[in-house]
Amino acid sequence: MGPGGAEVTESLGLDLFAALERERATGKAGEVVSVPVFGAGRGAASVDGEVDVTLVLLVGLGDGSVAAHRRAGAALARAARGIDRLASTVTLTSDDAALRAFVEGAVLATYALGGFRTKPVDDARAPLGTLALAGDGARDEVVATAVTIALASWTARDLAQTPSNVKDPEWLAGRARQLGAEHRLDVRVRDEKALADEGFGGILAVGMGSVRPPRLIAMRYEPPKADRRTPHVVLVGKGITYDTGGLSLKPREGMVPMKTDMTGGAVVMGVLAAVRELGVEVRVTGLVAAAENMPGAAAQRPSDVITQYDGTTVEVLNTDAEGRLVLADAIAYAVAELEPTVVVDVATLTGAATTALGRGIGALYSADDALAGALRDAGEAAGERLWRMPLVDDYRYALDSAIADIAHIETTKVGGGSITAALFLQRFVRDVPWAHLDIAGPARAESDKNELVKGGTGFGVRALLYWLEAGAPVT
């Protein structure tokens, strides 16, 4: 029994070991045993004459690892639905990393959908109100950091979950402005006229079929005492606020989750909303290439040739492979104009990545070993696993075009659709250290599991914030 077990047993007169034996508890991470408490005619027992206790929850910590603490925190939050206030001793003797993971898990699992309901959620299913952690307050900063990171994921989840009849590129730009005002960020939004004047041909082409025009959102964070020598991280997010596939129309089933096709952009916005509170010491710019991919009368056609921001001509052979076109513009702009130390793009880009890695792991591409290692380690620490995938030189010829500089999808079948998409993006990076996160699989959860809630997950927020906290190491 962990900290507090003996005190609870003595104060409330409970046989907790009998309860564990009755439930055949194993102590695995996230296992919860519920023990109701009944006092003399009151339905509760009193501790020190001050606190009425109605329920004791015993939480398994498995091997006691950081990951086990994250899972335990999430399980506790779920088991405590409908409870207004819960005191926990689980982390009383845990180290800082484990405490942080526990709090992150609890806050993330507390996230609730239903912002468009006309009636409140049943009280018995309402999220836990307050979680009080036993301790002397010496580690309040650790807890605050965990809450900030978890709430940044909430921000990304909220954006991804908003229905697309509400959410369009201009709405997304408005939310960026609000976040900028709340977190002291500089925000600039390019509308369709500015995009045309400056040559953002990819973003414009993808948005041509919609009556709701595209936007390029830029959010900039400057740490105190920053100067031009301070490393500059540029994060680029795919912000397709709805994706029908354009004229290369998706089947109905494929369209249903497409309100979350802007999760990469949501991740970037969630990260920017947290960097000041976390005291990140590098400069960070977030670019969100936002468009709605619709099959309108003016939509781009398969076989069109467009010109990206850097002048590269691209033969468009499938309008449902639109994400790489908007990302290419934003990456090319970042490289040409922002003097980045490193560029990381995040996108729900390919079904092929999901086929390769499933729903739990994001695909990581980079030609820079140190950058890839740092992002992988940050993801592991944050509970968002990334798997490094190969940038296969032998596949580059598959993007050859007979009429343009490059095709945006394979003209010769080699397979590895996630790889060829990454190779297309790599063309626009030049010699800047770069990583591409294809989060098509883990960006959406089919059910509640561990710290995830069904729907958009905000995958990538935690990994990127852990990486930024560490100074965004590149070499």
C-alpha positions as semicolon CSV with decimal commas, in nm:
position;residue;x (nm);y (nm);z (nm)
1;M;0,000;0,000;0,000
2;G;0,133;0,340;-0,094
3;P;0,139;0,662;0,107
4;G;-0,184;0,736;0,294
5;G;-0,308;0,378;0,298
6;A;-0,242;0,318;0,666
7;E;-0,391;0,653;0,768
8;V;-0,708;0,593;0,567
9;T;-0,743;0,242;0,708
10;E;-0,711;0,368;1,065
11;S;-0,924;0,683;1,028
12;L;-1,212;0,522;0,840
13;G;-1,194;0,170;0,980
14;L;-1,167;0,013;0,634
15;D;-0,997;-0,312;0,542
16;L;-0,840;-0,196;0,215
17;F;-0,643;-0,518;0,166
18;A;-0,967;-0,715;0,180
19;A;-1,112;-0,487;-0,088
20;L;-0,810;-0,545;-0,310
21;E;-0,832;-0,919;-0,259
22;R;-1,205;-0,921;-0,328
23;E;-1,151;-0,739;-0,660
24;R;-0,848;-0,956;-0,743
25;A;-0,646;-0,642;-0,796
26;T;-0,308;-0,676;-0,965
27;G;-0,175;-0,324;-0,913
28;K;-0,117;-0,268;-1,285
29;A;-0,091;0,093;-1,394
30;G;-0,432;0,253;-1,422
31;E;-0,623;-0,016;-1,233
32;V;-0,873;0,141;-0,992
33;V;-1,057;-0,027;-0,705
34;S;-1,347;0,168;-0,558
35;V;-1,430;0,132;-0,188
36;P;-1,752;0,307;-0,073
37;V;-1,749;0,455;0,279
38;F;-2,054;0,459;0,505
39;G;-2,072;0,639;0,837
40;A;-2,324;0,615;1,117
41;G;-2,646;0,717;0,944
42;R;-2,473;0,983;0,736
43;G;-2,362;0,797;0,426
44;A;-2,007;0,915;0,492
45;A;-1,727;0,887;0,743
46;S;-1,562;1,189;0,900
47;V;-1,186;1,240;0,920
48;D;-1,071;1,452;1,217
49;G;-1,428;1,578;1,248
50;E;-1,380;1,802;0,946
51;V;-1,399;1,612;0,617
52;D;-1,676;1,378;0,509
53;V;-1,539;1,092;0,300
54;T;-1,782;0,897;0,081
55;L;-1,541;0,701;-0,137
56;V;-1,184;0,569;-0,134
57;L;-1,013;0,492;-0,465
58;L;-0,711;0,262;-0,476
59;V;-0,501;0,326;-0,785
60;G;-0,248;0,088;-0,940
61;L;0,094;0,229;-1,027
62;G;0,240;-0,077;-1,198
63;D;0,617;-0,038;-1,226
64;G;0,604;0,318;-1,092
65;S;0,741;0,462;-1,417
66;V;0,655;0,801;-1,559
67;A;0,424;0,638;-1,813
68;A;0,255;0,441;-1,535
69;H;0,191;0,763;-1,342
70;R;0,035;0,924;-1,650
71;R;-0,195;0,628;-1,695
72;A;-0,282;0,626;-1,324
73;G;-0,370;0,995;-1,329
74;A;-0,599;0,944;-1,627
75;A;-0,767;0,641;-1,470
76;L;-0,822;0,826;-1,143
77;A;-0,985;1,120;-1,322
78;R;-1,220;0,886;-1,507
79;A;-1,308;0,690;-1,195
80;A;-1,387;1,017;-1,015
81;R;-1,648;1,142;-1,263
82;G;-1,936;1,302;-1,079
83;I;-1,717;1,383;-0,778
84;D;-1,674;1,746;-0,680
85;R;-1,352;1,716;-0,478
86;L;-1,092;1,441;-0,451
87;A;-0,776;1,429;-0,239
88;S;-0,489;1,211;-0,359
89;T;-0,172;1,077;-0,197
90;V;-0,062;0,886;-0,509
91;T;0,227;1,121;-0,590
92;L;0,338;1,202;-0,236
93;T;0,670;1,019;-0,280
94;S;0,693;1,032;-0,662
95;D;0,971;1,227;-0,833
96;D;0,901;1,544;-1,031
97;A;0,874;1,374;-1,370
98;A;0,624;1,122;-1,236
99;L;0,423;1,392;-1,057
100;R;0,409;1,593;-1,377
101;A;0,293;1,293;-1,579
102;F;0,026;1,208;-1,321
103;V;-0,118;1,559;-1,333
104;E;-0,105;1,570;-1,712
105;G;-0,289;1,240;-1,731
106;A;-0,556;1,355;-1,487
107;V;-0,620;1,687;-1,662
108;L;-0,615;1,535;-2,011
109;A;-0,863;1,261;-1,918
110;T;-1,091;1,522;-1,759
111;Y;-1,145;1,687;-2,098
112;A;-1,510;1,661;-2,199
113;L;-1,683;1,687;-2,533
114;G;-2,030;1,830;-2,571
115;G;-1,981;2,204;-2,614
116;F;-2,280;2,212;-2,849
117;R;-2,524;2,030;-2,620
118;T;-2,844;2,208;-2,525
119;K;-2,863;2,019;-2,195
120;P;-2,585;1,973;-1,937
121;V;-2,411;1,640;-1,894
122;D;-2,563;1,411;-1,631
123;D;-2,409;1,493;-1,291
124;A;-2,290;1,134;-1,252
125;R;-2,080;1,172;-1,568
126;A;-1,961;1,526;-1,502
127;P;-1,582;1,571;-1,493
128;L;-1,399;1,569;-1,161
129;G;-1,419;1,916;-1,011
130;T;-1,106;1,957;-0,796
131;L;-0,806;1,729;-0,745
132;A;-0,611;1,811;-0,429
133;L;-0,260;1,660;-0,418
134;A;-0,104;1,574;-0,084
135;G;0,223;1,758;-0,022
136;D;0,374;2,070;0,126
137;G;0,342;2,290;-0,183
138;A;0,713;2,279;-0,261
139;R;0,640;2,136;-0,603
140;D;0,364;2,371;-0,707
141;E;0,570;2,479;-1,009
142;V;0,586;2,120;-1,136
143;V;0,209;2,093;-1,106
144;A;0,157;2,430;-1,278
145;T;0,378;2,322;-1,569
146;A;0,182;2,001;-1,609
147;V;-0,149;2,185;-1,607
148;T;-0,023;2,437;-1,865
149;I;0,084;2,160;-2,102
150;A;-0,239;1,965;-2,057
151;L;-0,449;2,276;-2,115
152;A;-0,250;2,348;-2,431
153;S;-0,367;2,007;-2,551
154;W;-0,720;2,106;-2,452
155;T;-0,685;2,413;-2,675
156;A;-0,586;2,196;-2,971
157;R;-0,868;1,951;-2,896
158;D;-1,124;2,232;-2,879
159;L;-1,013;2,364;-3,217
160;A;-1,015;2,020;-3,378
161;Q;-1,356;1,929;-3,235
162;T;-1,534;2,244;-3,354
163;P;-1,775;2,154;-3,637
164;S;-1,679;2,286;-3,977
165;N;-2,004;2,476;-4,028
166;V;-1,865;2,696;-3,750
167;K;-1,496;2,657;-3,821
168;D;-1,349;2,801;-4,140
169;P;-1,013;2,969;-4,212
170;E;-1,131;3,311;-4,094
171;W;-1,277;3,161;-3,774
172;L;-0,943;2,991;-3,710
173;A;-0,767;3,323;-3,764
174;G;-1,002;3,483;-3,513
175;R;-0,915;3,220;-3,253
176;A;-0,546;3,285;-3,320
177;R;-0,601;3,654;-3,252
178;Q;-0,778;3,572;-2,925
179;L;-0,496;3,344;-2,816
180;G;-0,247;3,611;-2,913
181;A;-0,422;3,867;-2,693
182;E;-0,442;3,622;-2,402
183;H;-0,079;3,508;-2,419
184;R;0,098;3,819;-2,549
185;L;0,181;3,688;-2,894
186;D;0,218;3,887;-3,214
187;V;-0,038;3,763;-3,467
188;R;-0,056;3,843;-3,838
189;V;-0,316;3,701;-4,074
190;R;-0,283;3,710;-4,452
191;D;-0,616;3,708;-4,635
192;E;-0,673;3,583;-4,988
193;K;-0,564;3,912;-5,144
194;A;-0,235;3,919;-4,954
195;L;-0,179;3,552;-5,036
196;A;-0,227;3,626;-5,407
197;D;-0,008;3,937;-5,399
198;E;0,277;3,750;-5,227
199;G;0,261;3,433;-5,435
200;F;0,119;3,166;-5,202
201;G;-0,003;2,957;-5,492
202;G;-0,048;2,632;-5,300
203;I;-0,273;2,773;-5,028
204;L;-0,480;2,962;-5,285
205;A;-0,519;2,659;-5,510
206;V;-0,648;2,439;-5,229
207;G;-0,896;2,704;-5,117
208;M;-1,029;2,791;-5,464
209;G;-1,330;2,559;-5,445
210;S;-1,471;2,711;-5,126
211;V;-1,669;3,031;-5,080
212;R;-1,481;3,067;-4,751
213;P;-1,134;3,184;-4,857
214;P;-0,799;3,067;-4,717
215;R;-0,575;3,235;-4,462
216;L;-0,212;3,212;-4,354
217;I;-0,187;3,267;-3,979
218;A;0,143;3,366;-3,818
219;M;0,182;3,368;-3,438
220;R;0,513;3,488;-3,296
221;Y;0,661;3,448;-2,949
222;E;0,972;3,634;-2,835
223;P;1,117;3,536;-2,497
224;P;1,247;3,808;-2,266
225;K;1,595;3,932;-2,364
226;A;1,577;3,757;-2,703
227;D;1,783;3,892;-2,991
228;R;1,872;3,778;-3,342
229;R;2,119;3,525;-3,200
230;T;1,845;3,351;-3,006
231;P;1,748;3,027;-3,185
232;H;1,432;3,060;-3,390
233;V;1,196;2,762;-3,417
234;V;0,927;2,774;-3,685
235;L;0,635;2,536;-3,645
236;V;0,414;2,484;-3,950
237;G;0,068;2,330;-3,919
238;K;-0,175;2,198;-4,177
239;G;-0,500;2,387;-4,121
240;I;-0,752;2,230;-4,358
241;T;-1,072;2,325;-4,176
242;Y;-1,270;2,073;-4,379
243;D;-1,155;1,828;-4,643
244;T;-1,399;1,683;-4,893
245;G;-1,109;1,584;-5,117
246;G;-1,202;1,858;-5,362
247;L;-1,285;1,730;-5,710
248;S;-1,104;1,406;-5,613
249;L;-1,399;1,354;-5,383
250;K;-1,372;1,134;-5,074
251;P;-1,639;0,871;-5,000
252;R;-1,895;0,973;-4,739
253;E;-1,735;0,766;-4,464
254;G;-1,401;0,929;-4,532
255;M;-1,544;1,278;-4,491
256;V;-1,704;1,230;-4,150
257;P;-1,389;1,292;-3,940
258;M;-1,253;1,564;-4,168
259;K;-1,333;1,850;-3,932
260;T;-1,015;1,732;-3,758
261;D;-0,800;1,765;-4,071
262;M;-0,670;2,092;-3,929
263;T;-0,525;1,919;-3,622
264;G;-0,170;2,008;-3,727
265;G;-0,267;2,375;-3,720
266;A;-0,450;2,325;-3,391
267;V;-0,135;2,169;-3,244
268;V;0,074;2,468;-3,350
269;M;-0,178;2,708;-3,195
270;G;-0,192;2,504;-2,874
271;V;0,187;2,509;-2,848
272;L;0,205;2,885;-2,902
273;A;-0,060;2,935;-2,634
274;A;0,170;2,772;-2,376
275;V;0,525;2,882;-2,454
276;R;0,521;3,206;-2,256
277;E;0,376;3,043;-1,944
278;L;0,642;2,771;-1,967
279;G;0,924;3,024;-1,999
280;V;1,052;2,879;-2,327
281;E;1,386;3,044;-2,402
282;V;1,389;3,021;-2,782
283;R;1,196;3,228;-3,031
284;V;0,895;3,045;-3,174
285;T;0,685;3,129;-3,477
286;G;0,377;2,925;-3,558
287;L;0,245;2,923;-3,915
288;V;-0,099;2,777;-3,983
289;A;-0,185;2,731;-4,350
290;A;-0,565;2,735;-4,338
291;A;-0,800;2,648;-4,623
292;E;-1,122;2,459;-4,688
293;N;-1,091;2,193;-4,958
294;M;-1,424;2,191;-5,142
295;P;-1,541;2,083;-5,493
296;G;-1,682;2,421;-5,593
297;A;-1,709;2,562;-5,942
298;A;-1,370;2,728;-5,914
299;A;-1,192;2,432;-5,754
300;Q;-0,853;2,322;-5,880
301;R;-0,860;2,025;-6,115
302;P;-0,650;1,711;-6,127
303;S;-0,376;1,788;-6,386
304;D;-0,355;2,159;-6,297
305;V;-0,008;2,310;-6,258
306;I;0,036;2,557;-5,973
307;T;0,328;2,770;-5,855
308;Q;0,435;2,748;-5,490
309;Y;0,574;3,038;-5,287
310;D;0,936;2,966;-5,383
311;G;0,857;2,949;-5,756
312;T;0,846;2,569;-5,782
313;T;0,584;2,450;-6,031
314;V;0,379;2,152;-5,918
315;E;0,158;1,919;-6,118
316;V;-0,150;1,845;-5,908
317;L;-0,275;1,495;-5,982
318;N;-0,506;1,437;-5,684
319;T;-0,684;1,726;-5,516
320;D;-0,731;1,509;-5,206
321;A;-0,355;1,532;-5,145
322;E;-0,396;1,899;-5,059
323;G;-0,216;1,919;-4,727
324;R;0,132;1,904;-4,874
325;L;0,049;2,196;-5,106
326;V;-0,041;2,435;-4,824
327;L;0,251;2,313;-4,612
328;A;0,496;2,364;-4,900
329;D;0,397;2,730;-4,926
330;A;0,434;2,790;-4,553
331;I;0,766;2,604;-4,532
332;A;0,907;2,789;-4,833
333;Y;0,799;3,121;-4,683
334;A;0,956;3,035;-4,346
335;V;1,287;2,942;-4,509
336;A;1,295;3,248;-4,733
337;E;1,178;3,514;-4,489
338;L;1,202;3,409;-4,124
339;E;1,564;3,294;-4,083
340;P;1,467;2,979;-3,893
341;T;1,713;2,774;-3,693
342;V;1,485;2,476;-3,743
343;V;1,148;2,406;-3,908
344;V;0,906;2,141;-3,783
345;D;0,580;2,078;-3,966
346;V;0,284;1,890;-3,821
347;A;0,001;1,746;-4,029
348;T;-0,267;1,483;-4,061
349;L;-0,108;1,415;-4,395
350;T;-0,143;1,056;-4,517
351;G;-0,348;0,747;-4,458
352;A;-0,030;0,557;-4,539
353;A;0,123;0,668;-4,208
354;T;-0,175;0,523;-4,025
355;T;-0,143;0,198;-4,218
356;A;0,224;0,176;-4,121
357;L;0,205;0,277;-3,755
358;G;-0,156;0,252;-3,647
359;R;-0,345;0,494;-3,425
360;G;-0,099;0,526;-3,140
361;I;0,227;0,643;-3,297
362;G;0,319;0,944;-3,511
363;A;0,554;0,922;-3,808
364;L;0,871;1,130;-3,779
365;Y;1,083;1,226;-4,080
366;S;1,409;1,418;-4,069
367;A;1,747;1,409;-4,236
368;D;1,901;1,548;-3,917
369;D;1,988;1,269;-3,671
370;A;2,020;1,499;-3,371
371;L;1,687;1,672;-3,438
372;A;1,511;1,343;-3,496
373;G;1,657;1,202;-3,173
374;A;1,558;1,506;-2,969
375;L;1,199;1,500;-3,096
376;R;1,172;1,125;-3,045
377;D;1,299;1,157;-2,686
378;A;1,062;1,446;-2,615
379;G;0,771;1,244;-2,748
380;E;0,865;0,945;-2,534
381;A;0,887;1,162;-2,221
382;A;0,557;1,333;-2,300
383;G;0,365;1,015;-2,373
384;E;0,335;1,089;-2,747
385;R;0,540;0,826;-2,926
386;L;0,711;0,913;-3,253
387;W;0,872;0,659;-3,484
388;R;1,143;0,772;-3,722
389;M;1,070;0,680;-4,082
390;P;1,315;0,676;-4,375
391;L;1,352;0,947;-4,638
392;V;1,426;0,702;-4,918
393;D;1,634;0,862;-5,194
394;D;1,544;0,581;-5,433
395;Y;1,180;0,693;-5,420
396;R;1,242;1,053;-5,529
397;Y;1,203;0,977;-5,898
398;A;0,842;0,878;-5,832
399;L;0,756;1,249;-5,802
400;D;0,895;1,336;-6,146
401;S;0,655;1,529;-6,367
402;A;0,658;1,549;-6,746
403;I;0,528;1,908;-6,747
404;A;0,625;2,071;-6,416
405;D;0,919;2,085;-6,178
406;I;0,763;1,813;-5,963
407;A;0,440;1,622;-5,912
408;H;0,288;1,628;-5,565
409;I;0,202;1,257;-5,565
410;E;0,358;0,954;-5,727
411;T;0,364;0,939;-6,105
412;T;0,534;0,601;-6,078
413;K;0,402;0,358;-5,821
414;V;0,660;0,282;-5,552
415;G;0,430;0,259;-5,249
416;G;0,524;0,429;-4,924
417;G;0,280;0,717;-4,962
418;S;0,383;0,877;-4,634
419;I;0,747;0,866;-4,745
420;T;0,685;1,026;-5,085
421;A;0,478;1,299;-4,917
422;A;0,771;1,374;-4,686
423;L;1,010;1,376;-4,983
424;F;0,787;1,632;-5,154
425;L;0,799;1,860;-4,848
426;Q;1,174;1,818;-4,808
427;R;1,225;1,989;-5,144
428;F;1,109;2,321;-4,994
429;V;1,336;2,315;-4,687
430;R;1,666;2,381;-4,863
431;D;1,945;2,338;-4,608
432;V;1,751;2,429;-4,291
433;P;1,723;2,153;-4,027
434;W;1,371;2,017;-4,064
435;A;1,138;1,753;-3,928
436;H;0,799;1,640;-4,050
437;L;0,543;1,487;-3,815
438;D;0,269;1,292;-3,993
439;I;0,007;1,255;-3,720
440;A;-0,279;1,118;-3,932
441;G;-0,312;0,814;-3,705
442;P;-0,282;0,945;-3,348
443;A;-0,460;1,275;-3,420
444;R;-0,793;1,098;-3,371
445;A;-0,905;0,855;-3,103
446;E;-1,187;0,609;-3,164
447;S;-1,267;0,576;-2,793
448;D;-1,163;0,696;-2,448
449;K;-0,834;0,533;-2,356
450;N;-0,576;0,633;-2,095
451;E;-0,539;1,013;-2,117
452;L;-0,713;1,036;-2,455
453;V;-1,077;1,125;-2,506
454;K;-1,268;1,009;-2,813
455;G;-1,227;1,254;-3,100
456;G;-0,942;1,491;-3,179
457;T;-0,645;1,425;-2,950
458;G;-0,417;1,724;-3,005
459;F;-0,133;1,477;-3,058
460;G;0,198;1,659;-3,085
461;V;0,133;1,944;-2,843
462;R;0,301;1,771;-2,550
463;A;0,594;1,638;-2,752
464;L;0,671;1,977;-2,903
465;L;0,639;2,158;-2,570
466;Y;0,872;1,912;-2,398
467;W;1,118;1,968;-2,684
468;L;1,087;2,347;-2,664
469;E;1,124;2,341;-2,286
470;A;1,457;2,164;-2,338
471;G;1,573;2,449;-2,562
472;A;1,466;2,286;-2,892
473;P;1,798;2,104;-2,939
474;V;1,897;2,058;-3,301
475;T;2,263;1,958;-3,274
